Amino acid sequence: MTPPVEQAFVEPAYGSRSLVDVVPAVGAAIGVKHRPDEQTAGGLVLPEAPAYVVFLVDGLGARLLERYAEAAPYLASLIGRQAPGTAGVPSTTATSLSSLGTALPPGAHGLVGFTSRIPGTGRLLNALAWDKQVDPKEWQPHATAFTGLRLNGASVTVINKREFRGSGLTIAAHRGAEFVGADRVGERLAAAAAASSERPSLTYLYDGDLDWTGHRYGVASDPWLQQLAMVDAEAEQLRESLPPEVRLLVIADHGMVDSPSASRVDVDAEPELREGLFLMGGEARFRHLYCRNGAIDDVAATWRSVLGDRADVLTREEAIGRGWFGAVQPLVMPRLGDVVIACRGDHAVISTVDFSYESTLIGLHGSLTADEMLIPLLVD
């Protein structure tokens, strides 16, 4: 049985030990800055090496790895060499991968959730599926950290499934790197070993199977534990395939919590939650609410009344004031909900009408609990 989720929130550690800081720290370790005005390293300092391979395991929260260490003996053996880092807010894949690739917080890179409003429209941008009418270079106009490292002399390679080549998220978050398509584990390991032979270099590879398994079957389910063991074997094989002078850094984009049906609030079963709403986005653990003119205060009050201590209900300004998104740029401001809902414990806000697929998932993420926010920073 999955242990209860802590209520306390973990604030994002932008500028010290968050996903924003990973690529700059790797750059410092290989002796290459990702931008000319880059200052000395902050709270994340990595061992010097001529090359780094960064292996991101989607959904592998630090708390989950500690809790189920027996299923991942190799990765567990690396715990303690670096304290955990944090995801950004919301703790979700598109936001996190963008923070990694750009070295910017969500308030700057603008991918502020799984779904967010396309300003001036009644449509949501699904940041994983994207929208052909949205130019990813306009949505995220900043040069990526990958681009900066490459311009300053490093070889930078992204290894991912072939289907992600040229996707909106890849262009927004990871442009500037050489993309290598690899669908199988063996392909990924061989590609990483080849790319890491360049000096200096950063090689990034991604595995999304643990996250998919957690969504479908739940954290600590038999399929999830089996998948964790497979990820552990993949990481160990990756380490063995690399020259000894190349460093391996294993990280995650977020963790995950199981949300039972009794802990879910269905907006479609609570009609008052629709009052004053123009559009609802985000995801089940972190909702963006876009309100009709003049309705923000009423919407916030209604949601606070209905949800009580199951979630923090904040206006956009209140959430920005907490530093959840980092400094928010004007382009990004209207993508954030007028009101945001950050769920506590194992609670979730679903809509069986608007987000029917989401209602079928067991494992969820997006909010600020330790199980979702804390990510491993494992160096070998």
N, C-alpha and C positions, 0 to 999 in steps of 0.2 A: 504494500500500500504506500502511495506517495505521501511523504510527510507534509504537514500543513505549511502553507506559504506564509512567510513573515509579512506583517502589515507594513513595517517601516519601509520608507522609500530610500533609495540610493541616488544621490544627485550626480549628474554627469561630471566627470573630471576633465573637462576641456582644458587643454593647455598644459596638462601634467601627465595623466595616465589614462587617456581615452583613445578610442580608435583614431581620432584626429591626430594623435601624436605618434602613431606607429611608423608611418613612412618617414617623417622627419628624423625619428630616432634611428631607423635603419640607415637613412642617408648619412647621419653623423657617424654611425658605426663603420660604414664603408668609405667615409671620407668625401662625400658628395652632398652639397646643399641642394635643396629642392627649389629654393628661390634666393635671389641675391641678398635680400634683406633679412634672411633667416638669422635668428639670434642663437645663442648657445642652447644646448638641450635642456629641456625642463625636467619634469619628474621621471620621465622614462629614459633610462640610459641603458643601452645594449652593449654587449662585448664587441670590441673591434674585430672586423673580419673583412676579407676581400670581397665576399659575396654572401648574400642572405637569400634563403628561400622562406617565404611567408606562406604558410599553409592555413587557410581559413576554413574551419569546420562550422558550417551553418548550424546554429542551435546549441552549440556545446558551451553552455554556461559554466562559469567557474564553480558555482555551488553544485551543479549537477555532476561535474567531474569528481569533485571531492566526495560527494555522497555515494557515487557508484564507481569508486576507484577500482574495485576488484574486477570490473569488466574491462578496464583499460589500464593494465599494469605499466605499460611503457609511458603513456602520457602522465599517469599518476606519479611516476618516479621523478618527473620534472617539476612537480608542484613544490613551491618554496624557493625556487631560484629567482623568481620575480613575483612580487605581489600582484594580485589581480588588477586588471584595468576595468574601465567601464565602457559600455555602449553609450550612444547619445540618446536623445529623446525625439521621437519614440524609439523604443528598442526593437527595431524591425529591420529586415534585410536591406531594403532599398536605401533607407536612411543610413544604415551602418556602412554598407559598401561604398556609398558616396562619401561619407566622412573619411573612410580609409583612403580612397583614391585621390581625393582632393586635398586632404589635410585641413578641411574646413568643417565647422559645426553646421548643423542643419539650417540655422538661421542665415547662413551665408550660401551654402550650396543649393538650398531650396528644395531638396527632396525630403519633405517633412512628414512622410508616412507612406503606408502601403497604398492608400488612396488619398488624394487631396483635390480641392477644387481648382479647376482651371479658371483663373480670375476672369470675370466678365461673362461667364457662361453658367449654365446649370449642369455642367458635366464634371465628372471626376476623372483625374488622371490616375490610372492604375500604373504605378511605377514599375511593376514587373512586366506587365503585358505591353505597356506604353500605348500611345495614341499617335497614329500617323499624321494627324494634323498638328502635333506639337513637335517643334524642332528641339531635340535634346540639347543642342548647343546654345539655344536661346533660353531654355528652361534652366540650364546650369552653364552660365557663360564664363566661369573662371577657368583658367588653365589648371589642369590637374597637377598634383604633386608628382605623379608618374612622368608627366611631360617635363616638369622642372628638373627632375633627376636626369632624364635622358638628355636634355639640352646642356646639362652641366657635366656630361661625360660618362654617365652610367648606362649600362645596358639594362633595360626594363622589359620584362616579359610577363604577360598575363596568360595563364593556362586555364581554359574553361571549356565547357561543352560547346560543340560546333554551333549549336542553335543560338548561342548567345553572341556570336560574332555579328557586329553591326547593330545589336539591339539598342533601343533607346537608352536603357540603363547603362549598358557598356559604354556607349558614347558619352553619356553625361558624366559618368563616374570614373572611367578608366581609359579614356582616350589618351593617346600619346605613347602608350606601351605597344610593343609588338604582341599581337594576339596569336596564340597557338591553340587550335581546336583539338580537344582530346576528350573522347567520350568514356573511355574505359580507364580503370585504375592503372593498368600497365602502361598505357599511353601517357597518362599524366606523370607517372614516375620517370619514365624515359625522357619526356620533354623537360621536366624540371632538372634532371641531371645534366642534360645537354645545355640548357640555358644558363645554369649556374657555373659553367666553365668559363663564361665571360668575366672579365675583371675591369673595374668593379661592376657589380650587378645586383639587381633585386629581381627575384622571380616570385610571382604570386600565383598560387593555385587554390582552387575553390572546390569544396565538396558539399553538396546540398542534401545528401541522402538522410543524414541524421535528423535534420529539421523536418523533412517530409514525413519520416517515420513517426516522429513525435507528434506532429499535427494529426496524423491518421490514427495512431494507436495509443498515444499518450506516453509521457515520460515514465520510465521504469517498467514499461510493458516488456514482455518477452521480445517482441520484434525490435523495440528501441535498444534494449540491452545487447541484443545480438548485433545490431548495427553499430553501436558504440564499440564493441569488440572488433568489428571489421575496420572501423576508422582507426582504432589503435594500431592494428596490424599494418594498415596503410601508412600511418605516420612512421612506424618503426622501419618499414621497408624503405620509405623515402629517406630516412636518416642514413640507412646502410648504403643507399645508392649514391650518396653525395660524398665528395672528397672531404677529408677530416677538417680542412681549413674553412669549409663552408658552414655557416651557421644555419640551423633550422629554427624558425620561430612559428609556433602553433598558436593560433588565436581563434576567436569566434566573433560573430556579429551580435549575438545576444544569447540569452538562455531561453527557458520556456517553463510554463506552469500548466498543469492540468486544470481545466475548469469544468466541474460536473454540472449537469443540467440544473440542479437545485441552486447553483450559484450564478445563474444567468438571468439577466433581465432582458426580456424581449420587448423592444420598442413597440412592436405591433400589437402587443397585449396590454400596453399602457398608453391609451390614446392621448393623454395629456402631455406626453413627452414629444408629440409631434407638433404641438401648438407653438407657433412662432418660428418653426423651422422651415428653411428654404431647401436645405440639402444637408445630408449627413455623410461624413467620410471617415477616414482613418481606418481603424480595425477594431475588433471586439474588445481589446484591452486598453485601447487609447483612441477615443473618438474625437473627430473634429466636427463641431456643429456650426453650420453656416446659417445665420439667422436672418429673418426678414427685418426690414428697416424698423428701428425702434424697439425691437423685441429682445435684445440681448439680455437685459437685466431680468426680464420675466422668464426667459428660457433658463438662465442660470439658476434662478430661484426655484423653478419647478423641478429641475433635475436634481438639485441639492435635496429638495424635500423627498423625492421619490427614492433616490439612491442612498441617502443618509451616509453612514460611515463605510459604505461599500466602495466608494470612489471619491477622489478629490475632483470637484467641479470648479474650474477656474475660468475666468474670462481670459481672452488672449493677452491682455495687458498684465494680468496677474501671473500667467505662466511665463511670459517673457521676463517679468520682474524676478522670478525665481531662478532665472538663468537656464531654463530647461533647453532652449534651442541655441544658446550662445547669443552673440550680437545678431539681431535680425535686420537684414537689409530691406529697403523699401520694396524691391521686386518680390521678395518672399512674403512680406507681411500678409497680403490677402489670401495666400494659400493656407495659412493657419486658420483654424476654426475661430469664429467669434467667441465660442466657448469650447473648452477642451475637457475631456473626461478621462482621468487616469485611474484605472481600477486598482483597488487594493485586494490583498489576499488572493483568492482564486476566482474572484468575480469577473464577469464579462458583460458587455452590452451588445446584444445581437439584434439583427433584424431578419426574420425569416422571409421577408418580402424583398428587401434591398440586397441582402448579402446571404442568400440561401446556402451557398456552399460553405461559408464560414460557420454556419450553424451545425454542420456535420463534423467539425473538427473537435478533437479532444484536447490536444496541447495547443496553447496560445501564447502570444507574447506581445510586447508593445508598451507595457507600463514600466514603472520604476521600482518594482520590488527587486531585492537582491538576486533572486533566482533568474530574473530577466536581465538585469543591468550588469552584473559582474561577469567579466569575461576573462578567460585564462590568457596569460602571457608566458608561454612555455618556451624556454630557450635551450637548445642542445647543440 
